[in-house]
Amino acid sequence: MNGYEKRTALKKAAIIEAASRLFALRGVRNVSISEIAGQAGVSQVTIYNYFGDKNTLAKEAFISYIDAAAGLFEQVLEQEDIPFSEKLASIMQGKSSMVSRIALSNFNEQALDDKVLRQIFQGALKERAAAVYVKFIELGKRDGAIDMCIPTDAAIDYFMASITAFQNPGFMAAPNEYKMGLIRLFLYGIIGKQ
């Protein structure tokens, strides 16, 4: 990476960090490009050149959050010294914490109210989550926790269909007991085997 590419990457990272922080505090609609530029130490033109518009920047901010969470989940999956069931419990605890943080932020409130933003975030989540799901399923099969007879693509389709419930605007506002119950149902089925 040459000097120009390094500077560009650093500016983009600063913009995404500033946008993420401001969106979480006040929501996407209540933050201006000029505020983000001021926090990131760049011009508004730079933001528009890199991202085009605020919705694209919001998507990138959300993707960076998802990528950070996915990285943590992948670290858990790569730990060879703990059984799959403990990895699953650790990931579920992390996912619950992530859902709670998103639910409490203004970023989430406006994203769920705005159809365009909701579609952008759902697309980003689906795109980024698939890779982690494949790794999760393959590891579960290898460890005997997931039935080898279930094709990975069928399991992915099940995951993606189930996620629709998690993306429902009412899900974030629901009591934590309901959210964890839905997550347990998603993972263990109606019979509740662990």
Protein Blocks (a to p, Z undefined) as FASTA:
>chain_A
ZZklmmmmmmmmmmmmmmmmmmmmnojklpcfklmmmmnopafklmmmmnopamlmmmmm
mmmmmmmmmmmmmmmmmpmkbcfklmmmmmmmmmmmmmmmmmmpmklmmmmmpmklmmmm
mmmmmmmmmmmmmmmmmmmmmnopacfklcfklmmmmmmmmmmmmmpmklmmpcfklmmm
mmmmmmnojnopZZ
